[in-house]
């Protein structure tokens, strides 16, 4: 069921019709990579120690808070997160963003680079267990990505629609948390520009780390304790009522939800 693969924070918020959808993908096997070198059914071939995790996801503020609060988050993953915060590696109030140089390189990737470049391995990857280190707090891209589908085109369409739905929710809940913590819509909008290299200055595109002057301004009164800020964002979202969730979803979210339900109904189980 979908409830078994979703980040846990959504289990009390998503409609039961989505949570109880009993789709079972038997071809896309994350624990035993279906596209490992030597057994891939098509031209793609991933290294089994990297899989499809050669990607730096955007983790929203409340998901970062859940990761920091979870007793199951691997110690080395926590250390990498804290290093990002300390080095100012695109740790922002909206969440932790992939560094600009990585975004550009990934967008210009060659066919054989995804799944094979160890230097692109996700910072939240559990290198000891060779699997995701933040499974119950992972982003929309990681939740919905399937290299193969047991349900053909309809299956891929469903996962695409689920990605759109969760992505929309991520942004809505992230922004709501920031508004409650007294960030303005303009401040939020300025930070969201870091999700896309287009429009950034050539100097900014080359920077792996942000300046202390810039980040102290962006973080306002929370600069000295960014971990606690992320935890506060998680607590705000975790305490959302059904009414608050529907308000955050708004009419655009309802439209996306309907598209997801249509895609769900097209999958023949």
N, C-alpha and C positions, 0 to 999 in steps of 0.2 A: 504493500500500500504506500501511497505517497507520504503519509504521515511518518513512515519509517525512514525516509530519506531527507526530510526537511530539517532545516535548522530548528532546534527545539523551541525557540522563542515564538515561532509562528503557529504552534499547535493549538493554542487557545484563540487564535485570531482568524485562521483560514476557515472557509465554509466546509462543513462536513462532507459535502459532495466531492470536494477536491481531496480532502484528507483521506477519505475512504476509497478513493479510486484504486482498484487492485491491479494496476499495470505492473508487469514483471518483465524486466529486460534480462534475457538469458544470454544475449550475444555480447553485450557490453559488460565485461567483468573487471571491475577496478582492482580487486585483490590479485587477480591473475590476468594481467593485461592482455586483452584480445588482439592487440596490434603489436605485440612484441616481435622483435626481429626473428624471422624464421617461421612464424605462424600467421602472419597478417593475411587477410583474404583479399587485400587490394594493394595499391602502390604505397600506402602509408606503412611506416615501420618505426615504432617507438622503442627506446631503450627501456627494459623492464624496471630499471632502477629510477627512471624518470617519468615514464608513462606520459599522460597528457598534462602533467603538472609543471611543464616548463612555461609557466605563465604567472605573472604577478597580479593577483586580483585586487580590486578596490574593496577594502573592508570598511564598512560604515562605522561610525562612532559607537553605536550601541552593540554591534557585533564584536567590535574590539573590546568593549566592556565585558561582554559575556566570556570572551576568550581569556581575559585577564582574571576573571572571577572563577572560572571553571577549575576544579581540582584535577581534571584529567588532561589539561593542556600540558604537553611535554615541556620539560624544563628548558631544553635548548630552543624551543619555539618562543617561550617567554623571553629568553635572553636576546633573541633576535629582534623581537618587538621593542624591548627596552633600548636596544642599541639604535634602532631606527629613531626612537623618540630623542635619545641623547644626542645623536648626530644630526638631528633635524632632517632626516631623510623622508621628506614629504609626509610627516605626521602632522595632520591638521585637525581642527575641530570637527570637520565633516567625517574624518576617519583617516586611515592610512592609504595613501595613493601610490601607485607605482611611480618610481622616479622618472622624470621626463626623458632622460636618455634611453631608458629601457622601453618606454612607450613607443618611441620613434623606431628603435631597432626592431621591436616586435611587429610593428605595423608594416615594416619593410622586409619581413622575414622571407626566406626562401622555403620551398616546399619541404626540404629535408631537415629544416632546423627545428620545427616544433616536435617535441618528444625526444629530441636528441642533444640539445644544448644544456649541459649541466650547469653552466653559468646563469641560465635562465630559470633554474629550479625554484619553485615557489618558496618564499621565506617561511611559510607556515607548514612546510612539509616535514613529516616525521621521518628523518633519515634512518633511524634505528628500526622502526617497524615497516619502513618502505611504503608509507601510506600517508593520507591526509592527517595532519596534526590538529586540525580545527573542524573536524567533520560536522559537528553539531552547531557550528557557528559560521560555516562557509558562505561565500557570496552566491549571488544568483547565477553567475556564469558557471561556477563549479557545481552547483546543485543540479543544474539542468543539462549540462554538457553530456552528450552520448556519442561516442565514436561510431557505434552501430546501433541498430534498433530491430527488435524482433517483430515490429509492427510496420516495417517499411516506411513509406512516405508519411503515412498518418501518424506514426510514432514520432518521427522527426518534427512534424508540425506541432504535435502536442508539447514536446520538450521546448520548442522555440517559443510557444505561447506561454508556457510556464516560466521561462526565462524572462519574458517581457513583463509578466505579472509580478514576479518577485522583485525584479529590478525597479519597477515603479514603486512598489511597497518600500523597498530599501530607501529610496530617495524621500518618499513621503514621511516615513518614520524618523529618518535621520534629521530632516528639516524640522519636524515637530519637536524633537528633543532639543535642537539648537534654539528654536524660538522660546521654549520654556526656560532655557538658560540665558535668555536675553541677548541672543545674536539677532541682528536685523536681517531682513530678506536680502539686502544689498551685500552684506558681509558674507552671507551664505552663497550668493550667486558668484561673488568674486572667487571664493574657494573652489567652486565647482568647475571653474575654468581650467583647473589643474588636471581634470580628467581627459583633456584633449590638447595635444601639442599645438594644434592649429591656432594661430593667433598669438602664440607666445613669442617673445623676443628670441633672437638667435642666441643671446647670452643665457636666457632662462632654459632653453632647450638643451644646453650643454651641462647644466648644473645637476650634479648628483645629490647635493645637499642645499638646503635653504639657509639663508643668513640668520643669525641670531636676532638682528634688528627687525627683519621681516616677520619671523615667527613670533617674537614677543608681542608684536603689534596685532597679528592675527589671533593669537590666543587670548589677548586681553588679560583679565585677572587670573586666568587658569594656566598661564605659562609655566609656573613652578611645579604644578602637579597634574600633568596631562593624563597619567594613568587613572587618577581619581576622577577626572572629568569623563573619560570614556566609561567608567563604571557608573557614573551618575546617569549618563545617556542610556545605558542598558536598563537601569532601574526605572527610568521614566517610561521606556517602551514596555518593559516587562509588566508594569502596572496599568497598562492601557486597558480600558473597558471596551466592550464590543462597540459601544456608542462612539467612543473616541476613535477607534480603529476605522469605523465607517466614515466618520467625519474626515479623517486624514486621507482615506481612499478617494473620496469625492466622486463626482460624475465621471471624470476620465478613467479613474480606477475601475469603476463599475463596467465601463465599456470594455476595458482590457480583460476583466474577469469574465464577461460574457463570451469573448473570443476564445478564452481558455476553455470554457465549458463546451463550446461548439467543437473545438479540437478534441476534447476528451470524448465527446459522444461519437466522434468519427473513428475512434480506435476500436477495432474489433478484438475483444479479449478472447 
